Amino acid sequence: MVRRRDTIPEHFNSAEEAGKFWDTHSAADYRDEMEEKEIEFDIRKRTFLVPVDGRIYLLAKKQAEAKHSTVEKIINTLLDRELIRTE
């Protein structure tokens, strides 16, 4: 008996949607529809996870919202300014 398979969507609207599809489907069943792609990664930029006091985070979040920015950008800018000043 030949098993009928669902069509792979042309585009997924989110990573979560793609995850739900592939959680219930096997890539092995779709090998004939897949093509090899060559990709490159630039791994020079690294991200380090550093614990931040909750009060500092909330202050940065408030400032980020006021400046239509992100908490990450606000904290990185402040640290960069402070660390360059103390060199």
C-alpha positions in Angstrom: 0.0 0.0 0.0 1.4 3.4 -1.0 1.3 6.0 1.8 -0.1 9.4 0.8 2.0 12.3 2.0 1.2 15.9 2.7 2.6 18.6 0.4 5.4 20.6 1.9 4.1 24.2 2.3 5.7 26.7 -0.1 6.5 29.0 2.8 6.2 28.7 6.6 4.9 31.8 8.4 7.1 31.1 11.4 9.7 28.8 12.8 7.0 27.4 15.1 4.8 26.5 12.1 7.8 24.8 10.4 8.5 22.9 13.6 5.0 21.7 13.9 5.1 20.4 10.3 8.4 18.6 10.7 7.4 17.2 14.1 4.8 15.2 12.4 6.5 14.5 9.1 9.8 12.7 8.2 12.3 14.5 5.9 13.1 11.0 4.6 9.7 10.9 2.9 10.5 14.1 1.0 14.0 13.5 -0.3 12.8 13.7 -3.9 11.5 17.3 -3.3 14.7 18.5 -1.5 17.7 20.1 -3.1 21.2 20.7 -1.8 22.0 24.3 -0.8 25.4 25.7 0.0 25.4 28.1 2.9 28.1 30.0 4.7 28.3 31.1 8.3 30.2 34.1 9.6 31.1 32.9 13.1 33.3 35.9 14.0 30.6 37.5 16.0 30.0 35.7 19.3 27.3 36.3 21.9 27.9 35.7 25.6 25.1 35.2 28.1 25.8 37.2 31.2 23.4 37.4 34.2 22.0 40.8 34.8 20.4 42.0 38.0 16.6 42.2 37.6 16.5 45.9 38.5 19.1 46.8 35.9 17.2 44.8 33.3 14.0 46.6 34.1 15.7 50.0 33.8 17.2 49.0 30.5 13.9 47.7 29.2 12.2 51.0 30.1 14.9 52.9 28.3 14.7 50.6 25.3 11.0 51.1 25.0 11.3 54.9 25.2 14.0 54.9 22.5 12.3 52.2 20.4 15.3 50.0 20.8 16.1 46.7 22.3 17.3 45.8 25.8 20.4 44.2 24.2 21.3 47.3 22.3 20.8 49.6 25.3 23.0 47.4 27.6 25.7 46.9 25.0 25.9 50.6 24.3 26.1 51.4 28.0 28.8 48.8 28.7 30.7 49.8 25.6 30.7 53.5 26.7 31.7 52.6 30.3 34.4 50.1 29.5 36.0 52.4 26.9 36.0 55.3 29.4 37.8 53.2 32.0 40.5 51.8 29.7 
